[in-house]
Amino acid sequence: MSNRTVGIGPAGLHTARAIEHLRLVRGLTQHQLAARCSALGRPMANTARSRTERARRRCDVDDLVAIATALGVSPTTLLLPLPSVPGDDRRGC
């Protein structure tokens, strides 16, 4: 049995970008989002939040639900592609 680390795939990369996008749209800092997650009962250090957003840390399902709730969206919103906006170069995100 190997202890190989599983990399972050396309869905994980998209989710990381969606978290950052919605956090910025909501006008929240990473610290504020982490505090909201903690208030929801899912303590998350700012370092963990930052690493999740930069796709350096996998986002588990409990984190995904807390982050989505803290952002005021369904977890599905973070998993599905963002709608296209004319002039936006984030297609495929």
PyMOL Python script that loads the backbone (N, CA, C, O; Angstrom):
from pymol import cmd

cmd.read_pdbstr("""\
ATOM      1  N   MET A   1       0.850  -1.177   0.000  1.00  0.00           N
ATOM      2  CA  MET A   1       0.000   0.000   0.000  1.00  0.00           C
ATOM      3  C   MET A   1       0.892   1.235   0.000  1.00  0.00           C
ATOM      4  O   MET A   1       1.778   1.362   0.845  1.00  0.00           O
ATOM      5  N   SER A   2       0.667   2.126  -0.923  1.00  0.00           N
ATOM      6  CA  SER A   2       1.519   3.307  -1.030  1.00  0.00           C
ATOM      7  C   SER A   2       0.911   4.486  -0.285  1.00  0.00           C
ATOM      8  O   SER A   2      -0.302   4.552  -0.085  1.00  0.00           O
ATOM      9  N   ASN A   3       1.756   5.403   0.117  1.00  0.00           N
ATOM     10  CA  ASN A   3       1.324   6.631   0.795  1.00  0.00           C
ATOM     11  C   ASN A   3       1.374   7.800  -0.170  1.00  0.00           C
ATOM     12  O   ASN A   3       1.664   8.928   0.228  1.00  0.00           O
ATOM     13  N   ARG A   4       1.094   7.536  -1.427  1.00  0.00           N
ATOM     14  CA  ARG A   4       1.148   8.564  -2.459  1.00  0.00           C
ATOM     15  C   ARG A   4       0.069   9.621  -2.214  1.00  0.00           C
ATOM     16  O   ARG A   4      -1.080   9.284  -1.929  1.00  0.00           O
ATOM     17  N   THR A   5       0.433  10.872  -2.322  1.00  0.00           N
ATOM     18  CA  THR A   5      -0.505  11.969  -2.177  1.00  0.00           C
ATOM     19  C   THR A   5      -1.359  12.088  -3.428  1.00  0.00           C
ATOM     20  O   THR A   5      -0.850  12.045  -4.548  1.00  0.00           O
ATOM     21  N   VAL A   6      -2.647  12.237  -3.229  1.00  0.00           N
ATOM     22  CA  VAL A   6      -3.564  12.417  -4.353  1.00  0.00           C
ATOM     23  C   VAL A   6      -3.590  13.894  -4.698  1.00  0.00           C
ATOM     24  O   VAL A   6      -3.879  14.731  -3.843  1.00  0.00           O
ATOM     25  N   GLY A   7      -3.292  14.215  -5.941  1.00  0.00           N
ATOM     26  CA  GLY A   7      -3.281  15.607  -6.375  1.00  0.00           C
ATOM     27  C   GLY A   7      -4.685  16.182  -6.479  1.00  0.00           C
ATOM     28  O   GLY A   7      -5.676  15.452  -6.441  1.00  0.00           O
ATOM     29  N   ILE A   8      -4.751  17.470  -6.608  1.00  0.00           N
ATOM     30  CA  ILE A   8      -6.030  18.153  -6.758  1.00  0.00           C
ATOM     31  C   ILE A   8      -6.374  18.171  -8.238  1.00  0.00           C
ATOM     32  O   ILE A   8      -5.607  18.673  -9.059  1.00  0.00           O
ATOM     33  N   GLY A   9      -7.532  17.621  -8.569  1.00  0.00           N
ATOM     34  CA  GLY A   9      -7.955  17.498  -9.951  1.00  0.00           C
ATOM     35  C   GLY A   9      -8.722  18.714 -10.438  1.00  0.00           C
ATOM     36  O   GLY A   9      -8.817  19.719  -9.732  1.00  0.00           O
ATOM     37  N   PRO A  10      -9.274  18.624 -11.655  1.00  0.00           N
ATOM     38  CA  PRO A  10      -9.981  19.751 -12.260  1.00  0.00           C
ATOM     39  C   PRO A  10     -11.147  20.269 -11.418  1.00  0.00           C
ATOM     40  O   PRO A  10     -11.345  21.481 -11.328  1.00  0.00           O
ATOM     41  N   ALA A  11     -11.918  19.380 -10.805  1.00  0.00           N
ATOM     42  CA  ALA A  11     -13.051  19.826  -9.977  1.00  0.00           C
ATOM     43  C   ALA A  11     -12.546  20.582  -8.747  1.00  0.00           C
ATOM     44  O   ALA A  11     -13.139  21.583  -8.344  1.00  0.00           O
ATOM     45  N   GLY A  12     -11.465  20.109  -8.160  1.00  0.00           N
ATOM     46  CA  GLY A  12     -10.880  20.792  -7.005  1.00  0.00           C
ATOM     47  C   GLY A  12     -10.326  22.157  -7.369  1.00  0.00           C
ATOM     48  O   GLY A  12     -10.460  23.112  -6.604  1.00  0.00           O
ATOM     49  N   LEU A  13      -9.702  22.248  -8.538  1.00  0.00           N
ATOM     50  CA  LEU A  13      -9.175  23.536  -8.999  1.00  0.00           C
ATOM     51  C   LEU A  13     -10.312  24.519  -9.255  1.00  0.00           C
ATOM     52  O   LEU A  13     -10.231  25.689  -8.881  1.00  0.00           O
ATOM     53  N   HIS A  14     -11.366  24.033  -9.894  1.00  0.00           N
ATOM     54  CA  HIS A  14     -12.523  24.894 -10.144  1.00  0.00           C
ATOM     55  C   HIS A  14     -13.125  25.380  -8.827  1.00  0.00           C
ATOM     56  O   HIS A  14     -13.435  26.562  -8.679  1.00  0.00           O
ATOM     57  N   THR A  15     -13.287  24.469  -7.878  1.00  0.00           N
ATOM     58  CA  THR A  15     -13.880  24.828  -6.589  1.00  0.00           C
ATOM     59  C   THR A  15     -13.036  25.874  -5.873  1.00  0.00           C
ATOM     60  O   THR A  15     -13.578  26.809  -5.284  1.00  0.00           O
ATOM     61  N   ALA A  16     -11.724  25.728  -5.917  1.00  0.00           N
ATOM     62  CA  ALA A  16     -10.839  26.716  -5.292  1.00  0.00           C
ATOM     63  C   ALA A  16     -11.043  28.091  -5.922  1.00  0.00           C
ATOM     64  O   ALA A  16     -11.114  29.096  -5.214  1.00  0.00           O
ATOM     65  N   ARG A  17     -11.137  28.136  -7.248  1.00  0.00           N
ATOM     66  CA  ARG A  17     -11.363  29.409  -7.939  1.00  0.00           C
ATOM     67  C   ARG A  17     -12.738  29.986  -7.612  1.00  0.00           C
ATOM     68  O   ARG A  17     -12.888  31.197  -7.447  1.00  0.00           O
ATOM     69  N   ALA A  18     -13.735  29.115  -7.521  1.00  0.00           N
ATOM     70  CA  ALA A  18     -15.093  29.574  -7.210  1.00  0.00           C
ATOM     71  C   ALA A  18     -15.161  30.150  -5.801  1.00  0.00           C
ATOM     72  O   ALA A  18     -15.839  31.152  -5.577  1.00  0.00           O
ATOM     73  N   ILE A  19     -14.471  29.532  -4.854  1.00  0.00           N
ATOM     74  CA  ILE A  19     -14.438  30.050  -3.483  1.00  0.00           C
ATOM     75  C   ILE A  19     -13.826  31.445  -3.482  1.00  0.00           C
ATOM     76  O   ILE A  19     -14.383  32.372  -2.894  1.00  0.00           O
ATOM     77  N   GLU A  20     -12.683  31.592  -4.138  1.00  0.00           N
ATOM     78  CA  GLU A  20     -12.038  32.905  -4.179  1.00  0.00           C
ATOM     79  C   GLU A  20     -12.942  33.934  -4.858  1.00  0.00           C
ATOM     80  O   GLU A  20     -13.110  35.046  -4.358  1.00  0.00           O
ATOM     81  N   HIS A  21     -13.519  33.561  -5.991  1.00  0.00           N
ATOM     82  CA  HIS A  21     -14.379  34.485  -6.739  1.00  0.00           C
ATOM     83  C   HIS A  21     -15.539  34.969  -5.870  1.00  0.00           C
ATOM     84  O   HIS A  21     -15.778  36.173  -5.772  1.00  0.00           O
ATOM     85  N   LEU A  22     -16.253  34.049  -5.246  1.00  0.00           N
ATOM     86  CA  LEU A  22     -17.408  34.442  -4.437  1.00  0.00           C
ATOM     87  C   LEU A  22     -16.990  35.209  -3.183  1.00  0.00           C
ATOM     88  O   LEU A  22     -17.695  36.120  -2.749  1.00  0.00           O
ATOM     89  N   ARG A  23     -15.858  34.848  -2.607  1.00  0.00           N
ATOM     90  CA  ARG A  23     -15.363  35.599  -1.440  1.00  0.00           C
ATOM     91  C   ARG A  23     -15.123  37.051  -1.827  1.00  0.00           C
ATOM     92  O   ARG A  23     -15.514  37.967  -1.103  1.00  0.00           O
ATOM     93  N   LEU A  24     -14.482  37.256  -2.967  1.00  0.00           N
ATOM     94  CA  LEU A  24     -14.196  38.617  -3.427  1.00  0.00           C
ATOM     95  C   LEU A  24     -15.475  39.367  -3.797  1.00  0.00           C
ATOM     96  O   LEU A  24     -15.615  40.549  -3.485  1.00  0.00           O
ATOM     97  N   VAL A  25     -16.410  38.681  -4.463  1.00  0.00           N
ATOM     98  CA  VAL A  25     -17.698  39.301  -4.803  1.00  0.00           C
ATOM     99  C   VAL A  25     -18.425  39.743  -3.537  1.00  0.00           C
ATOM    100  O   VAL A  25     -19.078  40.786  -3.522  1.00  0.00           O
ATOM    101  N   ARG A  26     -18.310  38.946  -2.477  1.00  0.00           N
ATOM    102  CA  ARG A  26     -18.967  39.276  -1.207  1.00  0.00           C
ATOM    103  C   ARG A  26     -18.191  40.337  -0.416  1.00  0.00           C
ATOM    104  O   ARG A  26     -18.668  40.820   0.610  1.00  0.00           O
ATOM    105  N   GLY A  27     -16.996  40.696  -0.895  1.00  0.00           N
ATOM    106  CA  GLY A  27     -16.188  41.699  -0.206  1.00  0.00           C
ATOM    107  C   GLY A  27     -15.576  41.206   1.089  1.00  0.00           C
ATOM    108  O   GLY A  27     -15.365  41.983   2.021  1.00  0.00           O
ATOM    109  N   LEU A  28     -15.290  39.911   1.148  1.00  0.00           N
ATOM    110  CA  LEU A  28     -14.727  39.319   2.361  1.00  0.00           C
ATOM    111  C   LEU A  28     -13.231  39.065   2.211  1.00  0.00           C
ATOM    112  O   LEU A  28     -12.751  38.728   1.128  1.00  0.00           O
ATOM    113  N   THR A  29     -12.512  39.230   3.300  1.00  0.00           N
ATOM    114  CA  THR A  29     -11.117  38.820   3.337  1.00  0.00           C
ATOM    115  C   THR A  29     -11.076  37.329   3.677  1.00  0.00           C
ATOM    116  O   THR A  29     -12.080  36.758   4.102  1.00  0.00           O
ATOM    117  N   GLN A  30      -9.932  36.713   3.493  1.00  0.00           N
ATOM    118  CA  GLN A  30      -9.787  35.311   3.880  1.00  0.00           C
ATOM    119  C   GLN A  30     -10.011  35.157   5.381  1.00  0.00           C
ATOM    120  O   GLN A  30     -10.609  34.175   5.822  1.00  0.00           O
ATOM    121  N   HIS A  31      -9.534  36.119   6.165  1.00  0.00           N
ATOM    122  CA  HIS A  31      -9.739  36.067   7.622  1.00  0.00           C
ATOM    123  C   HIS A  31     -11.222  36.107   7.961  1.00  0.00           C
ATOM    124  O   HIS A  31     -11.679  35.365   8.831  1.00  0.00           O
ATOM    125  N   GLN A  32     -11.970  36.958   7.291  1.00  0.00           N
ATOM    126  CA  GLN A  32     -13.407  37.066   7.561  1.00  0.00           C
ATOM    127  C   GLN A  32     -14.142  35.776   7.190  1.00  0.00           C
ATOM    128  O   GLN A  32     -15.034  35.335   7.915  1.00  0.00           O
ATOM    129  N   LEU A  33     -13.767  35.178   6.066  1.00  0.00           N
ATOM    130  CA  LEU A  33     -14.397  33.923   5.681  1.00  0.00           C
ATOM    131  C   LEU A  33     -14.060  32.824   6.682  1.00  0.00           C
ATOM    132  O   LEU A  33     -14.927  32.033   7.054  1.00  0.00           O
ATOM    133  N   ALA A  34     -12.810  32.775   7.114  1.00  0.00           N
ATOM    134  CA  ALA A  34     -12.411  31.786   8.117  1.00  0.00           C
ATOM    135  C   ALA A  34     -13.197  31.990   9.416  1.00  0.00           C
ATOM    136  O   ALA A  34     -13.616  31.019  10.046  1.00  0.00           O
ATOM    137  N   ALA A  35     -13.395  33.233   9.812  1.00  0.00           N
ATOM    138  CA  ALA A  35     -14.162  33.526  11.035  1.00  0.00           C
ATOM    139  C   ALA A  35     -15.613  33.080  10.874  1.00  0.00           C
ATOM    140  O   ALA A  35     -16.202  32.545  11.813  1.00  0.00           O
ATOM    141  N   ARG A  36     -16.191  33.294   9.701  1.00  0.00           N
ATOM    142  CA  ARG A  36     -17.569  32.851   9.452  1.00  0.00           C
ATOM    143  C   ARG A  36     -17.670  31.332   9.542  1.00  0.00           C
ATOM    144  O   ARG A  36     -18.625  30.803  10.110  1.00  0.00           O
ATOM    145  N   CYS A  37     -16.694  30.639   8.986  1.00  0.00           N
ATOM    146  CA  CYS A  37     -16.694  29.173   9.059  1.00  0.00           C
ATOM    147  C   CYS A  37     -16.595  28.713  10.513  1.00  0.00           C
ATOM    148  O   CYS A  37     -17.283  27.779  10.926  1.00  0.00           O
ATOM    149  N   SER A  38     -15.741  29.372  11.278  1.00  0.00           N
ATOM    150  CA  SER A  38     -15.603  29.034  12.697  1.00  0.00           C
ATOM    151  C   SER A  38     -16.905  29.267  13.442  1.00  0.00           C
ATOM    152  O   SER A  38     -17.293  28.453  14.280  1.00  0.00           O
ATOM    153  N   ALA A  39     -17.585  30.368  13.145  1.00  0.00           N
ATOM    154  CA  ALA A  39     -18.860  30.678  13.794  1.00  0.00           C
ATOM    155  C   ALA A  39     -19.922  29.632  13.455  1.00  0.00           C
ATOM    156  O   ALA A  39     -20.861  29.425  14.224  1.00  0.00           O
ATOM    157  N   LEU A  40     -19.772  28.981  12.314  1.00  0.00           N
ATOM    158  CA  LEU A  40     -20.707  27.932  11.902  1.00  0.00           C
ATOM    159  C   LEU A  40     -20.357  26.574  12.501  1.00  0.00           C
ATOM    160  O   LEU A  40     -21.031  25.579  12.234  1.00  0.00           O
ATOM    161  N   GLY A  41     -19.298  26.538  13.313  1.00  0.00           N
ATOM    162  CA  GLY A  41     -18.899  25.295  13.962  1.00  0.00           C
ATOM    163  C   GLY A  41     -17.856  24.499  13.201  1.00  0.00           C
ATOM    164  O   GLY A  41     -17.580  23.349  13.542  1.00  0.00           O
ATOM    165  N   ARG A  42     -17.280  25.098  12.182  1.00  0.00           N
ATOM    166  CA  ARG A  42     -16.214  24.444  11.412  1.00  0.00           C
ATOM    167  C   ARG A  42     -14.978  25.326  11.477  1.00  0.00           C
ATOM    168  O   ARG A  42     -14.665  26.037  10.522  1.00  0.00           O
ATOM    169  N   PRO A  43     -14.267  25.278  12.615  1.00  0.00           N
ATOM    170  CA  PRO A  43     -13.066  26.122  12.752  1.00  0.00           C
ATOM    171  C   PRO A  43     -12.086  25.851  11.612  1.00  0.00           C
ATOM    172  O   PRO A  43     -11.813  24.707  11.248  1.00  0.00           O
ATOM    173  N   MET A  44     -11.578  26.938  11.073  1.00  0.00           N
ATOM    174  CA  MET A  44     -10.661  26.828   9.950  1.00  0.00           C
ATOM    175  C   MET A  44      -9.642  27.950  10.072  1.00  0.00           C
ATOM    176  O   MET A  44      -9.983  29.128   9.962  1.00  0.00           O
ATOM    177  N   ALA A  45      -8.406  27.578  10.296  1.00  0.00           N
ATOM    178  CA  ALA A  45      -7.352  28.579  10.387  1.00  0.00           C
ATOM    179  C   ALA A  45      -7.228  29.308   9.062  1.00  0.00           C
ATOM    180  O   ALA A  45      -7.511  28.747   8.003  1.00  0.00           O
ATOM    181  N   ASN A  46      -6.804  30.558   9.126  1.00  0.00           N
ATOM    182  CA  ASN A  46      -6.640  31.319   7.894  1.00  0.00           C
ATOM    183  C   ASN A  46      -5.664  30.628   6.945  1.00  0.00           C
ATOM    184  O   ASN A  46      -5.837  30.686   5.727  1.00  0.00           O
ATOM    185  N   THR A  47      -4.657  29.985   7.487  1.00  0.00           N
ATOM    186  CA  THR A  47      -3.692  29.266   6.653  1.00  0.00           C
ATOM    187  C   THR A  47      -4.390  28.167   5.855  1.00  0.00           C
ATOM    188  O   THR A  47      -4.135  28.008   4.661  1.00  0.00           O
ATOM    189  N   ALA A  48      -5.257  27.421   6.503  1.00  0.00           N
ATOM    190  CA  ALA A  48      -5.992  26.356   5.813  1.00  0.00           C
ATOM    191  C   ALA A  48      -6.902  26.951   4.737  1.00  0.00           C
ATOM    192  O   ALA A  48      -6.985  26.418   3.631  1.00  0.00           O
ATOM    193  N   ARG A  49      -7.579  28.047   5.057  1.00  0.00           N
ATOM    194  CA  ARG A  49      -8.455  28.718   4.097  1.00  0.00           C
ATOM    195  C   ARG A  49      -7.655  29.165   2.881  1.00  0.00           C
ATOM    196  O   ARG A  49      -8.050  28.938   1.738  1.00  0.00           O
ATOM    197  N   SER A  50      -6.536  29.798   3.148  1.00  0.00           N
ATOM    198  CA  SER A  50      -5.693  30.299   2.065  1.00  0.00           C
ATOM    199  C   SER A  50      -5.199  29.152   1.191  1.00  0.00           C
ATOM    200  O   SER A  50      -5.234  29.246  -0.036  1.00  0.00           O
ATOM    201  N   ARG A  51      -4.745  28.086   1.809  1.00  0.00           N
ATOM    202  CA  ARG A  51      -4.234  26.937   1.047  1.00  0.00           C
ATOM    203  C   ARG A  51      -5.345  26.276   0.231  1.00  0.00           C
ATOM    204  O   ARG A  51      -5.095  25.791  -0.873  1.00  0.00           O
ATOM    205  N   THR A  52      -6.568  26.252   0.766  1.00  0.00           N
ATOM    206  CA  THR A  52      -7.703  25.696   0.025  1.00  0.00           C
ATOM    207  C   THR A  52      -7.984  26.554  -1.199  1.00  0.00           C
ATOM    208  O   THR A  52      -8.173  26.043  -2.303  1.00  0.00           O
ATOM    209  N   GLU A  53      -8.009  27.856  -0.991  1.00  0.00           N
ATOM    210  CA  GLU A  53      -8.316  28.788  -2.077  1.00  0.00           C
ATOM    211  C   GLU A  53      -7.246  28.774  -3.172  1.00  0.00           C
ATOM    212  O   GLU A  53      -7.555  29.009  -4.340  1.00  0.00           O
ATOM    213  N   ARG A  54      -6.012  28.505  -2.808  1.00  0.00           N
ATOM    214  CA  ARG A  54      -4.915  28.459  -3.782  1.00  0.00           C
ATOM    215  C   ARG A  54      -4.705  27.053  -4.338  1.00  0.00           C
ATOM    216  O   ARG A  54      -3.743  26.799  -5.063  1.00  0.00           O
ATOM    217  N   ALA A  55      -5.624  26.135  -3.988  1.00  0.00           N
ATOM    218  CA  ALA A  55      -5.559  24.735  -4.431  1.00  0.00           C
ATOM    219  C   ALA A  55      -4.259  24.061  -3.987  1.00  0.00           C
ATOM    220  O   ALA A  55      -3.667  23.277  -4.728  1.00  0.00           O
ATOM    221  N   ARG A  56      -3.833  24.378  -2.776  1.00  0.00           N
ATOM    222  CA  ARG A  56      -2.658  23.736  -2.176  1.00  0.00           C
ATOM    223  C   ARG A  56      -3.094  22.752  -1.087  1.00  0.00           C
ATOM    224  O   ARG A  56      -2.278  22.025  -0.521  1.00  0.00           O
ATOM    225  N   ARG A  57      -4.402  22.748  -0.812  1.00  0.00           N
ATOM    226  CA  ARG A  57      -4.996  21.873   0.201  1.00  0.00           C
ATOM    227  C   ARG A  57      -6.334  21.413  -0.336  1.00  0.00           C
ATOM    228  O   ARG A  57      -7.103  22.207  -0.878  1.00  0.00           O
ATOM    229  N   ARG A  58      -6.611  20.118  -0.184  1.00  0.00           N
ATOM    230  CA  ARG A  58      -7.892  19.577  -0.632  1.00  0.00           C
ATOM    231  C   ARG A  58      -9.012  20.112   0.246  1.00  0.00           C
ATOM    232  O   ARG A  58      -8.833  20.290   1.451  1.00  0.00           O
ATOM    233  N   CYS A  59     -10.141  20.362  -0.345  1.00  0.00           N
ATOM    234  CA  CYS A  59     -11.320  20.856   0.359  1.00  0.00           C
ATOM    235  C   CYS A  59     -12.223  19.657   0.621  1.00  0.00           C
ATOM    236  O   CYS A  59     -12.829  19.128  -0.311  1.00  0.00           O
ATOM    237  N   ASP A  60     -12.323  19.216   1.888  1.00  0.00           N
ATOM    238  CA  ASP A  60     -13.195  18.071   2.152  1.00  0.00           C
ATOM    239  C   ASP A  60     -14.649  18.530   2.201  1.00  0.00           C
ATOM    240  O   ASP A  60     -14.933  19.728   2.211  1.00  0.00           O
ATOM    241  N   VAL A  61     -15.553  17.578   2.230  1.00  0.00           N
ATOM    242  CA  VAL A  61     -16.971  17.898   2.116  1.00  0.00           C
ATOM    243  C   VAL A  61     -17.462  18.757   3.282  1.00  0.00           C
ATOM    244  O   VAL A  61     -18.310  19.626   3.078  1.00  0.00           O
ATOM    245  N   ASP A  62     -16.959  18.542   4.483  1.00  0.00           N
ATOM    246  CA  ASP A  62     -17.374  19.362   5.620  1.00  0.00           C
ATOM    247  C   ASP A  62     -16.919  20.813   5.448  1.00  0.00           C
ATOM    248  O   ASP A  62     -17.662  21.746   5.751  1.00  0.00           O
ATOM    249  N   ASP A  63     -15.695  20.989   4.960  1.00  0.00           N
ATOM    250  CA  ASP A  63     -15.200  22.339   4.679  1.00  0.00           C
ATOM    251  C   ASP A  63     -16.033  22.984   3.574  1.00  0.00           C
ATOM    252  O   ASP A  63     -16.388  24.159   3.669  1.00  0.00           O
ATOM    253  N   LEU A  64     -16.343  22.221   2.528  1.00  0.00           N
ATOM    254  CA  LEU A  64     -17.113  22.742   1.408  1.00  0.00           C
ATOM    255  C   LEU A  64     -18.477  23.258   1.874  1.00  0.00           C
ATOM    256  O   LEU A  64     -18.899  24.344   1.476  1.00  0.00           O
ATOM    257  N   VAL A  65     -19.156  22.493   2.706  1.00  0.00           N
ATOM    258  CA  VAL A  65     -20.471  22.898   3.202  1.00  0.00           C
ATOM    259  C   VAL A  65     -20.354  24.150   4.063  1.00  0.00           C
ATOM    260  O   VAL A  65     -21.165  25.066   3.930  1.00  0.00           O
ATOM    261  N   ALA A  66     -19.352  24.201   4.946  1.00  0.00           N
ATOM    262  CA  ALA A  66     -19.171  25.379   5.803  1.00  0.00           C
ATOM    263  C   ALA A  66     -18.831  26.616   4.974  1.00  0.00           C
ATOM    264  O   ALA A  66     -19.389  27.689   5.206  1.00  0.00           O
ATOM    265  N   ILE A  67     -17.932  26.476   4.021  1.00  0.00           N
ATOM    266  CA  ILE A  67     -17.538  27.612   3.185  1.00  0.00           C
ATOM    267  C   ILE A  67     -18.730  28.107   2.371  1.00  0.00           C
ATOM    268  O   ILE A  67     -18.971  29.311   2.288  1.00  0.00           O
ATOM    269  N   ALA A  68     -19.472  27.184   1.775  1.00  0.00           N
ATOM    270  CA  ALA A  68     -20.650  27.572   0.988  1.00  0.00           C
ATOM    271  C   ALA A  68     -21.658  28.300   1.865  1.00  0.00           C
ATOM    272  O   ALA A  68     -22.191  29.335   1.464  1.00  0.00           O
ATOM    273  N   THR A  69     -21.923  27.781   3.043  1.00  0.00           N
ATOM    274  CA  THR A  69     -22.869  28.423   3.963  1.00  0.00           C
ATOM    275  C   THR A  69     -22.374  29.808   4.353  1.00  0.00           C
ATOM    276  O   THR A  69     -23.149  30.763   4.385  1.00  0.00           O
ATOM    277  N   ALA A  70     -21.083  29.915   4.651  1.00  0.00           N
ATOM    278  CA  ALA A  70     -20.495  31.209   5.034  1.00  0.00           C
ATOM    279  C   ALA A  70     -20.580  32.218   3.886  1.00  0.00           C
ATOM    280  O   ALA A  70     -20.660  33.423   4.120  1.00  0.00           O
ATOM    281  N   LEU A  71     -20.561  31.723   2.649  1.00  0.00           N
ATOM    282  CA  LEU A  71     -20.669  32.598   1.475  1.00  0.00           C
ATOM    283  C   LEU A  71     -22.121  32.827   1.056  1.00  0.00           C
ATOM    284  O   LEU A  71     -22.398  33.630   0.165  1.00  0.00           O
ATOM    285  N   GLY A  72     -23.041  32.119   1.702  1.00  0.00           N
ATOM    286  CA  GLY A  72     -24.457  32.292   1.397  1.00  0.00           C
ATOM    287  C   GLY A  72     -24.907  31.624   0.109  1.00  0.00           C
ATOM    288  O   GLY A  72     -25.833  32.093  -0.552  1.00  0.00           O
ATOM    289  N   VAL A  73     -24.242  30.518  -0.247  1.00  0.00           N
ATOM    290  CA  VAL A  73     -24.599  29.787  -1.457  1.00  0.00           C
ATOM    291  C   VAL A  73     -24.713  28.300  -1.142  1.00  0.00           C
ATOM    292  O   VAL A  73     -24.297  27.845  -0.077  1.00  0.00           O
ATOM    293  N   SER A  74     -25.278  27.555  -2.077  1.00  0.00           N
ATOM    294  CA  SER A  74     -25.344  26.109  -1.968  1.00  0.00           C
ATOM    295  C   SER A  74     -23.957  25.532  -2.277  1.00  0.00           C
ATOM    296  O   SER A  74     -23.227  26.100  -3.089  1.00  0.00           O
ATOM    297  N   PRO A  75     -23.584  24.424  -1.648  1.00  0.00           N
ATOM    298  CA  PRO A  75     -22.310  23.792  -2.009  1.00  0.00           C
ATOM    299  C   PRO A  75     -22.215  23.490  -3.503  1.00  0.00           C
ATOM    300  O   PRO A  75     -21.127  23.519  -4.078  1.00  0.00           O
ATOM    301  N   THR A  76     -23.347  23.205  -4.123  1.00  0.00           N
ATOM    302  CA  THR A  76     -23.364  22.938  -5.563  1.00  0.00           C
ATOM    303  C   THR A  76     -22.840  24.130  -6.349  1.00  0.00           C
ATOM    304  O   THR A  76     -22.192  23.962  -7.382  1.00  0.00           O
ATOM    305  N   THR A  77     -23.114  25.314  -5.870  1.00  0.00           N
ATOM    306  CA  THR A  77     -22.648  26.524  -6.549  1.00  0.00           C
ATOM    307  C   THR A  77     -21.131  26.540  -6.664  1.00  0.00           C
ATOM    308  O   THR A  77     -20.585  27.023  -7.656  1.00  0.00           O
ATOM    309  N   LEU A  78     -20.455  26.016  -5.658  1.00  0.00           N
ATOM    310  CA  LEU A  78     -18.988  25.998  -5.675  1.00  0.00           C
ATOM    311  C   LEU A  78     -18.439  24.890  -6.569  1.00  0.00           C
ATOM    312  O   LEU A  78     -17.273  24.918  -6.960  1.00  0.00           O
ATOM    313  N   LEU A  79     -19.284  23.921  -6.887  1.00  0.00           N
ATOM    314  CA  LEU A  79     -18.836  22.783  -7.694  1.00  0.00           C
ATOM    315  C   LEU A  79     -19.103  22.952  -9.178  1.00  0.00           C
ATOM    316  O   LEU A  79     -18.372  22.413 -10.010  1.00  0.00           O
ATOM    317  N   LEU A  80     -20.156  23.705  -9.518  1.00  0.00           N
ATOM    318  CA  LEU A  80     -20.544  23.859 -10.920  1.00  0.00           C
ATOM    319  C   LEU A  80     -19.840  25.047 -11.557  1.00  0.00           C
ATOM    320  O   LEU A  80     -19.447  25.982 -10.859  1.00  0.00           O
ATOM    321  N   PRO A  81     -19.679  25.021 -12.871  1.00  0.00           N
ATOM    322  CA  PRO A  81     -19.036  26.147 -13.555  1.00  0.00           C
ATOM    323  C   PRO A  81     -19.798  27.448 -13.343  1.00  0.00           C
ATOM    324  O   PRO A  81     -21.027  27.466 -13.277  1.00  0.00           O
ATOM    325  N   LEU A  82     -19.039  28.534 -13.240  1.00  0.00           N
ATOM    326  CA  LEU A  82     -19.635  29.859 -13.119  1.00  0.00           C
ATOM    327  C   LEU A  82     -20.215  30.265 -14.460  1.00  0.00           C
ATOM    328  O   LEU A  82     -19.676  29.894 -15.502  1.00  0.00           O
ATOM    329  N   PRO A  83     -21.312  31.025 -14.453  1.00  0.00           N
ATOM    330  CA  PRO A  83     -21.860  31.485 -15.736  1.00  0.00           C
ATOM    331  C   PRO A  83     -20.858  32.378 -16.457  1.00  0.00           C
ATOM    332  O   PRO A  83     -20.086  33.098 -15.825  1.00  0.00           O
ATOM    333  N   SER A  84     -20.880  32.322 -17.784  1.00  0.00           N
ATOM    334  CA  SER A  84     -19.982  33.153 -18.584  1.00  0.00           C
ATOM    335  C   SER A  84     -20.437  34.604 -18.537  1.00  0.00           C
ATOM    336  O   SER A  84     -21.631  34.901 -18.566  1.00  0.00           O
ATOM    337  N   VAL A  85     -19.465  35.492 -18.464  1.00  0.00           N
ATOM    338  CA  VAL A  85     -19.727  36.923 -18.493  1.00  0.00           C
ATOM    339  C   VAL A  85     -18.921  37.478 -19.658  1.00  0.00           C
ATOM    340  O   VAL A  85     -17.719  37.226 -19.744  1.00  0.00           O
ATOM    341  N   PRO A  86     -19.558  38.232 -20.565  1.00  0.00           N
ATOM    342  CA  PRO A  86     -18.808  38.785 -21.700  1.00  0.00           C
ATOM    343  C   PRO A  86     -17.564  39.542 -21.221  1.00  0.00           C
ATOM    344  O   PRO A  86     -17.636  40.374 -20.317  1.00  0.00           O
ATOM    345  N   GLY A  87     -16.435  39.237 -21.842  1.00  0.00           N
ATOM    346  CA  GLY A  87     -15.187  39.905 -21.502  1.00  0.00           C
ATOM    347  C   GLY A  87     -14.451  39.268 -20.336  1.00  0.00           C
ATOM    348  O   GLY A  87     -13.346  39.690 -19.994  1.00  0.00           O
ATOM    349  N   ASP A  88     -15.056  38.251 -19.720  1.00  0.00           N
ATOM    350  CA  ASP A  88     -14.422  37.575 -18.582  1.00  0.00           C
ATOM    351  C   ASP A  88     -13.539  36.453 -19.128  1.00  0.00           C
ATOM    352  O   ASP A  88     -14.017  35.606 -19.883  1.00  0.00           O
ATOM    353  N   ASP A  89     -12.271  36.438 -18.759  1.00  0.00           N
ATOM    354  CA  ASP A  89     -11.353  35.420 -19.263  1.00  0.00           C
ATOM    355  C   ASP A  89     -11.300  34.203 -18.347  1.00  0.00           C
ATOM    356  O   ASP A  89     -10.362  33.412 -18.443  1.00  0.00           O
ATOM    357  N   ARG A  90     -12.281  34.029 -17.459  1.00  0.00           N
ATOM    358  CA  ARG A  90     -12.280  32.932 -16.510  1.00  0.00           C
ATOM    359  C   ARG A  90     -13.087  31.735 -17.035  1.00  0.00           C
ATOM    360  O   ARG A  90     -13.446  30.856 -16.251  1.00  0.00           O
ATOM    361  N   ARG A  91     -13.379  31.682 -18.342  1.00  0.00           N
ATOM    362  CA  ARG A  91     -14.135  30.556 -18.897  1.00  0.00           C
ATOM    363  C   ARG A  91     -13.442  29.260 -18.535  1.00  0.00           C
ATOM    364  O   ARG A  91     -12.216  29.178 -18.460  1.00  0.00           O
ATOM    365  N   GLY A  92     -14.263  28.254 -18.314  1.00  0.00           N
ATOM    366  CA  GLY A  92     -13.724  26.948 -17.951  1.00  0.00           C
ATOM    367  C   GLY A  92     -13.417  26.858 -16.492  1.00  0.00           C
ATOM    368  O   GLY A  92     -12.908  25.836 -16.033  1.00  0.00           O
ATOM    369  N   CYS A  93     -13.704  27.876 -15.756  1.00  0.00           N
ATOM    370  CA  CYS A  93     -13.455  27.937 -14.333  1.00  0.00           C
ATOM    371  C   CYS A  93     -14.587  27.292 -13.584  1.00  0.00           C
ATOM    372  O   CYS A  93     -14.564  27.241 -12.354  1.00  0.00           O
TER     373      CYS A  93
END
""", "prot")
cmd.dss("prot")
cmd.show_as("cartoon", "prot")
cmd.util.cbc("prot")
cmd.orient("prot")
